[in-house]
């Protein structure tokens, strides 16, 4: 048996490039993702610490807030996802654990989750084929977050901006199934 070094590989490595005037779909492969769960009776202290370190308050409803080179997404009562670019080896678990010691549990999810961005004027139409929520701008706007499913796959979906651009996070093991569904849903909007 030969020794073969392991190399990091995107769960979307076989994803076809989808870029056109109406729709763009990209894999966001270079992210550090950590889960934060507040300790009992520590929410005020956690909010204060996050506010001092990153300049934002953790959302207490399904919202996304962007701080200093980091975003926090509500992912349930007393729970959030922290997401940042991995640039220069950034590891949110290593960064957050000492800051939040005694205030929250922090767990790395970077290799267990995959994130795709769907953007452009037809992004809502593509997502509407499999996401059972109202994505109309009066119902779902920039920085709104929802825990739902796309087709049969559990996802966390958030609107990044008014373009509209949406990020969709799923368990890595479902990335291939998600991309099959997304490719079929997007087919009519490719130019």
C-alpha positions as CSV (number, residue, x, y, z in Angstrom):
1,X,0.0,0.0,0.0
2,X,1.4,3.4,-1.0
3,X,1.2,6.4,1.2
4,X,-1.0,9.0,-0.5
5,X,-1.2,12.4,1.1
6,X,-4.7,13.7,1.9
7,X,-5.7,17.0,0.2
8,X,-8.6,19.2,1.1
9,X,-11.2,19.0,-1.6
10,X,-14.5,20.9,-2.0
11,X,-17.7,18.8,-1.8
12,X,-18.6,20.9,-4.9
13,X,-15.5,19.9,-6.9
14,X,-17.6,18.4,-9.7
15,X,-20.0,21.4,-9.8
16,X,-20.2,22.8,-13.3
17,X,-19.6,26.6,-13.6
18,X,-22.9,28.4,-13.7
19,X,-22.5,32.0,-14.7
20,X,-24.7,34.0,-16.9
21,X,-26.6,37.3,-17.1
22,X,-29.6,36.0,-15.2
23,X,-28.0,33.6,-12.7
24,X,-24.7,32.8,-11.1
25,X,-24.0,29.8,-8.8
26,X,-20.7,29.5,-7.0
27,X,-19.2,27.3,-4.3
28,X,-17.9,29.2,-1.3
29,X,-15.1,26.8,-0.4
30,X,-12.7,29.0,1.6
31,X,-14.8,29.6,4.7
32,X,-14.2,29.0,8.3
33,X,-17.4,28.1,10.1
34,X,-18.0,27.6,13.8
35,X,-21.1,26.9,15.9
36,X,-21.7,28.9,19.0
37,X,-24.1,27.8,21.8
38,X,-24.6,30.1,24.8
39,X,-23.9,28.7,28.3
40,X,-26.7,28.9,30.8
41,X,-27.4,32.5,32.0
42,X,-24.5,33.9,29.9
43,X,-26.3,35.6,27.0
44,X,-25.7,39.2,28.3
45,X,-22.0,38.4,28.8
46,X,-21.7,36.7,25.4
47,X,-23.4,39.6,23.7
48,X,-21.0,42.0,25.4
49,X,-17.9,40.0,24.4
50,X,-19.0,39.6,20.8
51,X,-19.9,43.3,20.6
52,X,-16.5,44.3,21.9
53,X,-14.6,41.9,19.7
54,X,-16.6,42.3,16.4
55,X,-18.8,45.3,16.7
56,X,-22.1,43.6,16.4
57,X,-24.9,42.1,18.6
58,X,-25.8,38.5,18.1
59,X,-29.2,38.3,16.5
60,X,-32.0,36.9,18.7
61,X,-34.2,36.1,15.8
62,X,-33.6,34.5,12.3
63,X,-31.2,37.2,11.1
64,X,-27.6,37.6,9.9
65,X,-25.3,40.4,11.2
66,X,-21.9,41.3,9.7
67,X,-19.1,42.4,12.0
68,X,-15.4,43.0,11.5
69,X,-14.5,40.3,8.8
70,X,-17.1,37.9,10.2
71,X,-20.8,37.2,10.1
72,X,-23.1,35.7,12.7
73,X,-26.3,33.8,11.8
74,X,-29.0,32.9,14.2
75,X,-29.4,29.1,14.0
76,X,-31.8,28.5,16.8
77,X,-32.5,29.8,20.3
78,X,-29.1,30.5,21.9
79,X,-27.3,29.3,18.9
80,X,-25.4,30.9,16.0
81,X,-23.1,30.2,13.2
82,X,-20.0,32.3,12.8
83,X,-18.7,32.5,9.3
84,X,-15.6,34.2,7.9
85,X,-13.1,33.8,5.0
86,X,-10.4,31.3,5.9
87,X,-7.7,33.7,4.5
88,X,-4.2,33.4,6.1
89,X,-5.3,30.2,7.8
90,X,-8.0,31.8,9.9
91,X,-9.8,29.2,12.1
92,X,-12.9,30.5,13.9
93,X,-12.9,27.8,16.5
94,X,-9.3,28.6,17.5
95,X,-10.2,32.4,17.4
96,X,-13.5,32.2,19.3
97,X,-12.8,29.5,22.0
98,X,-10.5,31.6,24.2
99,X,-12.7,34.8,23.8
100,X,-15.9,32.9,24.7
101,X,-14.5,30.5,27.4
102,X,-17.2,30.0,30.1
103,X,-19.7,31.9,27.9
104,X,-20.4,29.5,25.1
105,X,-19.5,26.2,23.5
106,X,-17.7,26.7,20.2
107,X,-17.4,23.8,17.7
108,X,-15.7,23.9,14.3
109,X,-18.0,23.1,11.4
110,X,-15.8,24.1,8.5
111,X,-15.3,20.7,7.0
112,X,-18.7,19.4,7.8
113,X,-20.7,22.1,6.0
114,X,-20.7,23.3,2.4
115,X,-21.9,26.7,1.2
116,X,-23.2,27.7,-2.2
117,X,-24.1,31.2,-3.4
118,X,-27.0,31.7,-5.8
119,X,-27.3,35.2,-7.2
120,X,-28.8,37.2,-10.0
121,X,-32.2,38.3,-11.1
122,X,-33.5,34.7,-11.4
123,X,-32.1,33.4,-8.1
124,X,-35.5,33.6,-6.4
125,X,-37.1,31.6,-9.3
126,X,-34.5,28.9,-9.0
127,X,-34.8,28.6,-5.2
128,X,-38.6,28.7,-5.4
129,X,-38.7,25.4,-7.2
130,X,-37.5,23.6,-4.0
131,X,-37.6,25.9,-1.0
132,X,-41.0,26.0,0.7
133,X,-40.8,29.7,1.9
134,X,-41.8,33.0,0.4
135,X,-38.7,34.6,-1.0
136,X,-40.6,37.7,-2.2
137,X,-38.8,40.9,-1.1
138,X,-41.7,41.9,1.2
139,X,-41.4,38.6,3.0
140,X,-37.6,37.7,2.9
141,X,-35.0,40.4,2.7
142,X,-31.3,41.0,3.0
143,X,-29.9,39.4,6.2
144,X,-33.0,37.3,6.8
145,X,-32.2,33.7,7.7
146,X,-34.3,30.5,7.6
147,X,-33.7,26.9,8.5
148,X,-35.6,24.9,5.9
149,X,-35.0,22.5,3.1
150,X,-34.2,22.7,-0.6
151,X,-36.0,19.8,-2.3
152,X,-35.4,17.1,0.4
153,X,-32.1,18.5,1.8
154,X,-32.0,20.3,5.1
155,X,-30.3,23.7,4.7
156,X,-29.8,27.1,6.3
157,X,-30.5,29.8,3.8
158,X,-29.8,33.5,4.1
159,X,-30.1,36.5,1.8
160,X,-26.8,38.3,1.5
161,X,-28.0,41.4,-0.4
162,X,-30.7,42.9,-2.5
163,X,-29.2,41.7,-5.9
164,X,-30.5,39.2,-4.7
165,X,-27.8,36.9,-3.6
166,X,-28.5,33.9,-1.3
167,X,-26.1,31.6,0.5
168,X,-27.2,28.1,1.3
169,X,-25.3,25.9,3.8
170,X,-25.9,22.2,4.0
171,X,-24.2,19.1,5.5
172,X,-21.2,18.3,3.3
173,X,-22.6,14.8,2.6
174,X,-25.6,16.3,0.9
175,X,-23.7,18.7,-1.4
176,X,-23.8,16.4,-4.4
177,X,-27.6,15.8,-4.1
178,X,-28.1,19.6,-3.6
179,X,-26.1,20.4,-6.7
180,X,-28.1,17.9,-8.8
181,X,-31.3,19.5,-7.7
182,X,-29.9,23.0,-8.2
183,X,-28.5,22.3,-11.7
184,X,-31.9,21.0,-12.8
185,X,-33.7,24.0,-11.2
186,X,-31.4,26.4,-12.9
187,X,-31.3,24.9,-16.3
188,X,-34.0,27.1,-17.9
189,X,-32.1,30.3,-16.7
190,X,-28.7,29.5,-18.2
191,X,-27.6,31.6,-21.2
